[in-house]
Amino acid sequence: MSTKSIWTWVTAIAGIVIALGMLLPIIWMVFTAFKPESDIVSFPPTLWPRELTIEHFVNVWDRIPFARLYVNTIVFAGSVTIISLFLDSMAAYALARIDFRGRGFVLVLILLLLMLPFQVTLIPLYDFLNSLGLTNTLPGMIIPRMTNAFGIFFLRQFFLSLPKDLEEAARVDGASEWRIYWGVIMPLARPALLTLGLFHFQYNWNDLLWPLIMSSDVASATLPAGLSLFMGQHVVEYGLLMAGSLLALLPVIVFFLLIQRSFVAGIATTGLK
């Protein structure tokens, strides 16, 4: 075998090993969700179930209001994604295409906010929303997430890569800035918008800390906060936790499968490779 063939085989084997290592937690979650409780706590542990059961998928709907949590999570993650895409794209268009005084300062401020950990503002933000009576409500969780520094920077990089010929032609025809933004830029930005939408949806769908802080009862909580009830101080109900986590993972997987081509195109054209 030539050196090139050997290197190809080594690279392929290394890629498969790394991929299996990254997928191992998900594979373990899937198998554990179908194991009976006695099989889960047995020693030594086994990856493949000794017997299959769906009792955890049935019980998770009875132990917590799973349907209500699912709806709350869809409303929370979906609303934040849609609103944030709209506001982030408007801000990114202004920073990329409109020459106004202080544009550089605004961009630096956004980059500073990008580096600021969310935990720094968590307590002041909670106190402010509590004074407005927005705790334990979905609007209280949604409003602080309506825009995102990373989203603005991400879309700005994409808008900078677009040629200005179409915009100049639209201005010659008398189009307003809003018409150029909505009718020219946004259709061209579809790959970047879908990519950023996946980021926003996945982050907010899986977020535990913010919904857990904002909701003190299960009725207004999201799936991650509701599933955390199965993790007690002394006992962890792994079967119910894995079954609920598997059901919670499905929408994100479906979303990614639907936009995977646009996802790759969006990453490749924003300079964030």
C-alpha positions as CSV (number, residue, x, y, z in Angstrom):
1,M,0.0,0.0,0.0
2,S,1.2,3.5,-0.8
3,T,1.7,6.1,1.9
4,K,-1.3,8.0,0.6
5,S,-3.6,5.0,1.0
6,I,-2.3,4.3,4.5
7,W,-2.9,7.9,5.5
8,T,-6.4,7.7,4.1
9,W,-7.2,4.6,6.2
10,V,-5.7,6.1,9.3
11,T,-7.7,9.3,8.9
12,A,-10.9,7.3,8.2
13,I,-10.4,5.1,11.3
14,A,-9.6,8.1,13.5
15,G,-12.7,9.9,12.3
16,I,-14.9,6.9,13.0
17,V,-13.4,6.5,16.5
18,I,-13.9,10.2,17.3
19,A,-17.5,10.1,15.9
20,L,-18.3,7.1,18.1
21,G,-16.8,8.7,21.1
22,M,-19.0,11.8,20.5
23,L,-22.1,9.7,19.9
24,L,-21.6,7.4,22.9
25,P,-23.6,9.6,25.4
26,I,-26.5,9.7,22.9
27,I,-26.3,6.0,22.3
28,W,-26.2,5.3,26.0
29,M,-29.2,7.6,26.5
30,V,-31.2,5.8,23.9
31,F,-30.5,2.3,25.3
32,T,-31.0,3.4,28.9
33,A,-34.5,4.8,28.0
34,F,-35.6,1.3,27.0
35,K,-34.0,-0.6,30.0
36,P,-36.0,-1.6,33.0
37,E,-35.0,0.0,36.3
38,S,-33.3,-3.1,37.6
39,D,-31.2,-3.3,34.5
40,I,-30.1,0.3,34.7
41,V,-28.8,0.0,38.3
42,S,-27.2,-3.4,37.9
43,F,-23.5,-3.9,38.1
44,P,-21.5,-4.1,36.0
45,P,-23.4,-1.9,33.7
46,T,-24.1,-3.0,30.1
47,L,-24.7,-0.9,27.0
48,W,-27.2,-3.2,25.4
49,P,-30.4,-3.8,27.3
50,R,-31.0,-7.3,28.7
51,E,-34.7,-6.8,28.0
52,L,-36.6,-3.9,26.3
53,T,-39.4,-1.9,27.9
54,I,-41.4,1.3,27.1
55,E,-42.6,1.8,30.7
56,H,-40.4,4.9,31.2
57,F,-42.0,6.6,28.1
58,V,-45.4,5.9,29.6
59,N,-44.5,6.9,33.2
60,V,-42.9,10.2,32.2
61,W,-46.2,11.5,31.0
62,D,-47.8,10.7,34.3
63,R,-45.1,11.9,36.7
64,I,-44.9,15.4,35.2
65,P,-47.2,17.4,32.9
66,F,-45.0,16.5,30.0
67,A,-47.4,17.8,27.3
68,R,-47.6,21.2,29.0
69,L,-43.8,21.3,29.3
70,Y,-43.4,20.4,25.7
71,V,-45.8,23.2,24.6
72,N,-44.0,25.7,26.9
73,T,-40.7,24.8,25.4
74,I,-41.9,25.1,21.8
75,V,-43.5,28.5,22.6
76,F,-40.3,29.7,24.4
77,A,-37.7,28.4,21.9
78,G,-39.8,29.1,18.8
79,S,-40.8,32.7,19.8
80,V,-37.2,33.6,20.8
81,T,-35.9,32.2,17.5
82,I,-38.3,34.1,15.3
83,I,-38.2,37.4,17.2
84,S,-34.4,37.2,17.5
85,L,-33.9,36.5,13.8
86,F,-35.9,39.5,12.9
87,L,-34.2,42.0,15.4
88,D,-30.7,40.6,14.9
89,S,-31.0,40.9,11.1
90,M,-32.2,44.5,11.3
91,A,-29.3,45.4,13.6
92,A,-26.8,43.5,11.4
93,Y,-28.1,45.2,8.3
94,A,-27.6,48.6,9.8
95,L,-24.1,47.7,11.0
96,A,-23.1,46.2,7.6
97,R,-24.8,48.5,5.1
98,I,-25.7,51.9,6.7
99,D,-22.9,54.3,7.3
100,F,-23.9,56.2,10.5
101,R,-21.9,58.0,13.1
102,G,-20.9,55.7,15.9
103,R,-21.2,52.5,14.0
104,G,-17.8,51.3,15.1
105,F,-18.6,52.0,18.7
106,V,-21.8,50.1,18.5
107,L,-20.0,47.1,17.0
108,V,-17.4,47.2,19.7
109,L,-20.1,47.3,22.3
110,I,-21.9,44.3,20.8
111,L,-18.6,42.4,20.8
112,L,-18.1,43.3,24.5
113,L,-21.6,42.0,25.2
114,L,-20.7,38.8,23.3
115,M,-17.8,38.2,25.8
116,L,-19.9,39.0,28.9
117,P,-21.1,35.8,30.6
118,F,-24.9,35.6,31.0
119,Q,-24.5,34.7,34.7
120,V,-23.2,38.3,35.4
121,T,-26.5,39.9,34.6
122,L,-28.7,37.0,35.8
123,I,-29.6,38.4,39.3
124,P,-30.2,42.1,38.3
125,L,-32.3,40.9,35.3
126,Y,-34.3,38.6,37.6
127,D,-34.9,41.4,40.1
128,F,-36.0,43.8,37.3
129,L,-38.4,41.2,35.7
130,N,-39.8,40.3,39.2
131,S,-40.6,44.0,39.9
132,L,-42.6,44.0,36.6
133,G,-44.5,40.9,37.7
134,L,-43.1,38.8,34.8
135,T,-41.6,35.9,36.7
136,N,-43.4,32.5,36.3
137,T,-44.6,33.7,32.8
138,L,-43.5,32.8,29.3
139,P,-43.2,36.5,28.3
140,G,-40.8,37.0,31.2
141,M,-38.5,34.2,29.8
142,I,-38.9,35.4,26.1
143,I,-38.3,39.2,26.4
144,P,-34.7,39.1,27.6
145,R,-33.8,36.7,24.8
146,M,-35.4,38.7,21.9
147,T,-32.0,39.7,20.6
148,N,-28.5,38.3,20.8
149,A,-25.0,39.7,20.3
150,F,-23.7,36.6,18.6
151,G,-26.7,36.7,16.2
152,I,-26.0,40.3,15.2
153,F,-22.3,39.6,14.6
154,F,-23.0,36.4,12.7
155,L,-25.5,38.1,10.3
156,R,-23.3,41.1,9.9
157,Q,-20.5,38.9,8.7
158,F,-22.8,37.4,6.2
159,F,-24.2,40.7,5.0
160,L,-20.7,42.0,4.4
161,S,-20.0,39.1,2.0
162,L,-23.0,40.0,-0.2
163,P,-22.3,42.1,-3.3
164,K,-23.7,45.7,-3.3
165,D,-24.8,45.7,-6.9
166,L,-28.4,44.6,-6.2
167,E,-28.8,47.2,-3.4
168,E,-27.5,50.0,-5.6
169,A,-29.8,48.9,-8.4
170,A,-32.7,48.9,-6.0
171,R,-31.8,52.4,-4.7
172,V,-31.7,53.6,-8.3
173,D,-35.2,52.3,-8.7
174,G,-36.3,54.3,-5.7
175,A,-36.5,51.5,-3.1
176,S,-36.4,52.5,0.5
177,E,-33.9,51.0,3.0
178,W,-36.7,48.8,4.4
179,R,-37.6,47.5,1.0
180,I,-33.9,46.8,0.3
181,Y,-33.6,45.0,3.6
182,W,-36.8,43.0,3.3
183,G,-37.0,42.4,-0.4
184,V,-33.3,42.1,-1.4
185,I,-31.1,41.2,1.6
186,M,-33.4,38.8,3.5
187,P,-34.0,36.4,0.6
188,L,-30.3,36.2,0.0
189,A,-29.6,35.6,3.7
190,R,-31.7,32.5,3.9
191,P,-28.8,30.1,4.6
192,A,-27.4,32.3,7.3
193,L,-30.9,32.9,8.9
194,L,-31.6,29.1,9.0
195,T,-28.2,28.5,10.5
196,L,-28.6,31.1,13.1
197,G,-32.2,29.9,13.7
198,L,-30.8,26.4,14.5
199,F,-28.3,27.9,17.0
200,H,-31.0,30.0,18.7
201,F,-33.6,27.2,18.8
202,Q,-31.1,24.6,20.1
203,Y,-29.7,26.9,22.7
204,N,-33.1,27.9,24.1
205,W,-34.6,24.5,23.8
206,N,-31.8,22.9,25.9
207,D,-31.4,25.9,28.3
208,L,-31.9,24.9,31.9
209,L,-30.6,27.7,34.1
210,W,-32.8,30.6,32.8
211,P,-36.2,28.8,32.8
212,L,-35.3,27.2,36.1
213,I,-34.7,30.6,37.7
214,M,-37.7,32.2,36.1
215,S,-40.3,29.5,36.8
216,S,-41.0,28.3,40.4
217,D,-43.8,25.9,39.4
218,V,-43.9,23.1,36.8
219,A,-46.9,24.7,34.9
220,S,-44.7,27.5,33.6
221,A,-41.5,25.6,33.3
222,T,-39.8,24.1,30.2
223,L,-38.7,20.6,29.5
224,P,-35.1,20.8,30.9
225,A,-36.5,22.4,34.1
226,G,-39.2,19.7,34.3
227,L,-36.8,16.8,33.7
228,S,-34.5,18.1,36.5
229,L,-37.2,17.0,38.9
230,F,-36.1,13.4,38.3
231,M,-32.6,14.2,39.7
232,G,-33.0,14.3,43.5
233,Q,-30.4,14.8,46.1
234,H,-30.1,11.1,46.9
235,V,-31.9,9.3,44.0
236,V,-31.7,9.8,40.3
237,E,-34.4,8.2,38.2
238,Y,-32.3,7.5,35.2
239,G,-35.0,5.6,33.2
240,L,-37.5,8.5,33.3
241,L,-34.7,11.1,32.8
242,M,-33.4,9.3,29.7
243,A,-36.8,8.7,28.2
244,G,-37.8,12.3,28.7
245,S,-34.4,13.5,27.3
246,L,-34.8,11.3,24.2
247,L,-38.3,12.8,23.5
248,A,-36.9,16.3,24.1
249,L,-34.1,15.7,21.6
250,L,-36.3,14.8,18.7
251,P,-37.4,18.3,17.6
252,V,-33.8,19.5,17.4
253,I,-32.8,16.6,15.3
254,V,-35.7,17.1,12.9
255,F,-34.9,20.8,12.7
256,F,-31.3,20.1,11.8
257,L,-32.2,17.4,9.2
258,L,-34.5,19.9,7.5
259,I,-31.9,22.6,7.2
260,Q,-28.6,20.7,7.0
261,R,-27.7,22.0,3.5
262,S,-28.5,25.6,4.4
263,F,-26.6,25.1,7.7
264,V,-23.4,24.1,5.9
265,A,-23.8,27.0,3.4
266,G,-24.4,29.5,6.2
267,I,-21.3,28.5,8.1
268,A,-19.2,28.6,4.9
269,T,-20.3,32.1,3.9
270,T,-20.1,34.0,7.2
271,G,-16.3,33.7,7.9
272,L,-16.9,31.7,11.0
273,K,-15.3,28.5,9.7
